């Protein structure tokens, strides 16, 4: 199933496939109410809702991570190196905004990179207070550069300012959202997690097996055409590798 759709599996819910955006937005709005931070309580921030929802959906897309990877820096020093000798305002804006977004999601959704079981998500080292300070500063820098880039107040400029000034609020909302709506592992029994892991493992094994089988056929074709002893040795090794994934596989090379 693609990343941009979901099926509501809640009780008494129709099993209709809907855009993931609606699920994310719904969870976010409920989380705002449940944490005492409903939309527009102190100022208009429905635009922040839309930004955060789109950001959460983006994090589910491998293409987003590929694009963002070149801008992400784990430390201030490496980030400053990226922009030190650049006069490109758009590049500086993109670097600061991308890093701020990753810090926000890392702290809010991934619990600063550490789950309940102690397993680490390789986004941040511990010290949440320092990372929150960095994220607020990055959003402020992105806000400043967006003003220079667009030369007027825009929708994204307003959002970045609100995220910088109200960062702790939005972290609290996302943290609640993580615990109440994203805690899939807490809701699954040990047996269900085991079968889920087995299913994922089987998918990976099948994928690797298919690659090895294709390589084996190519190598066998090459060997039959040349009878090269070196290729025969490589075939034997390939057979051993395939048998590690599929014990039923059997093959003998005729001399």
N, C-alpha and C positions, 0 to 999 in steps of 0.2 A: 504494500500500500504506500502511496506517496506521502511525503512528510507534511503536505499542505492540507490534508483532510484527516478527520477522526470520526469515530463512531461512539456515541454516548452509550456506555454500558451500565448506567445507573438504573436503579429499580424503577419500574413503570415508565421507562423512557423508550421512545421509538428508536429502532436500530437504523436510523437514517445516517448516511454519511454526510458530514458537514465540513465546511472549511475550518482548519485549525484555528484561524484567526478568531472565530466566534467563541471557541472554547477558551482561548487565552484571555480574551477580553472579559468574558463572563467570570472567570476565576479571579481576574484582577479587580473587577468591580465589587464582587463579594468580599474579597480580601480587604478592600478599602473600607467597606462598611464595618466589617468584623474587627478591624484594628482601630476604629474610631477616626479614620481619615477619609470620609466620603469625598467624592469629587466636588470641587468648588467650595469646600468648607471655608477656607480662608481667602482664597483667590481662585480665579478661573484656571483650572488645570486639566480639563478634559483633553486638551492637546497632548498632555503628558501621558494620559491613558493610551492614546493612539500610538504614541512613540514607543512606549514600553511594550505594547502588544506586538507591534511590528518587530521590535528588537527580539522578543522572545521567540517569535516565529522564525526570524532569521537564524537564530542559534540552532535551529533544527535542520538547517540547510547546509550540506557540506560545501557548497559553492561559496557561501558567506565566509566560512572559516578559511578557505583558500585565499579569498580576496583580502581578508583582514590580517592574515598571518604576517605579511611583510611589514605591517605597521605596529604590531604588538611588541612591547618591551617589558621585561620583568622588573627592571630597575629604572629609576629616574635617570641615572647616568647614561644608560644605553639609549633611552628615549631622546635625551638632549643631544646625543651624538647624531641621531637621525636628522635633527632639524638645525643643528649648529651652523652649518654652512649653506643653508638653503634660504633663498629669498622668495620661495613659492608659498604664498599665504594659504592657498588651497591645500597644499601638502601638510603644512603645520596644523591647519584646522582638522584635516582628516586623521592625522596621527593622534592628536589630543582627544578627539571625539571617540575614535575607535578604542583607545586605551581606557577611557572613562567608561565606555559601554561594557567592556570586558570586566573591569573591576566591579561595576555595579551588579552584573549578573553573577560573577564569581562569589561576591560577598552575600548577595541576597538569595540566590537560587542554590548555589553549590556550598553554602555555609562556609565561605572562606576557604574552600578547597578541601575541607575535611568532613566526611560523613559521620554518622552515628557510630559506625563500626570502626572508625579510625582509618578507613581507606581514603587515600588522597587523590583529589582531582588535580592534575598538574597545571594549575593556573596561578596559584599564589602560595607563598610561604606564610606561616602564621604571623600574627600581629595585625589584627583586624583594624585597630584604631589608625595605624599608619596608612593602611590601604584606603581607608575611608577618606583620610585627609588628602591622599594623592588623587583619588577619584574626583573629589570636590574641586580641587585645584585644576585638574585636567578639563573638567566641564567648564570652569570659569575661563580658562585659556581658549577653549574651543568657542565659547560664546564671544569672546573678544575678537578672535580671528574671523568668526562668521560675520561680525559687524563690518570688519574691514573688507571682507570678500564680497558681501552683498551690497555694502554701502547704504543699507537701510535696514530697519527692523523687519524681520521675516518670521514666519511660523517657527522654523527650526531655531532661530535665534532666541525667541521667547522660551522655547522648551529647554534649551541648554541652560539658560539663566535659572529657570525654576528647578532643574535637576541639581544645579550647583548649590543653590540656597536651601533647598529642601531635601538634600541627599539622604539624611538619616531617616526621614519620613518614608521615602520610597524604598529604602532598604528594609525597613520594618514591614512594609506592605508585601514586598517580594518574599521576605522570610516567612511570613504567615502563609502566603500562597504556596510556598514550597512544602511547608508542613501539613497543610490542610488538603491540598489538591494535587501535589506532585509526589506524595509519599507512597508510590506504588509498591516499593519493596516492603514497607511496613504493613501493607494490606494483604500481601501474599503470604500464604503459609510456607513453611520450610519445604514441603513437598512440591508446591507450585514453583518456588524459586528454583529448586533442583531441576524440575522438568523444563523450565524456561532456559536455564543454563545449558542443559543437554541439547535442547533444540537449536540454540545459537551455535553450540560447538559442532553439531552435525552439519549445519549450513556451512560453517567454515571448512570442515573436513571435506565436504562434497565439492566445494569450490577449489580447494587445493588438489583434490584427487583429479578433477577434470583437467587442471593445468598439467599435472604430471602425465596423465594419459595422452594428452595432445603432444607433449614433448616426447613421450615414448614412441608414438606412431611416427613422428618425424625422424627420430633417431633410427628406428627400425628400417624405415624406407631408405635412409642414407646408408645403413649398414648393408642391406641387401644389394645395393647398387655397387658397393665397393669392396665388401668383405674385409674391411679394415679391422685388424685385431683390437686396435684401440677403441673403436666404436663398439665392438663386442663387449669389451670390459665395461664401458659406460652403460651399455644396455643392461648388463647384469646388476650394476649398481642402481639403475633406474627401477628394475624389477623389485629390488629390496625396499626401495623407498615407497613404491606403490603398495607393496604388501603390508607395510606399517599402517597404512590407512584402509586397506581392503584385503583382509586375510584370504578371501576367496580367489584373489587374482593369482593365476598360475601361467608361467610362460617358460619355455625351454628353447634355447637357440640351437638350431640345427647347424652342425659344422658342414 
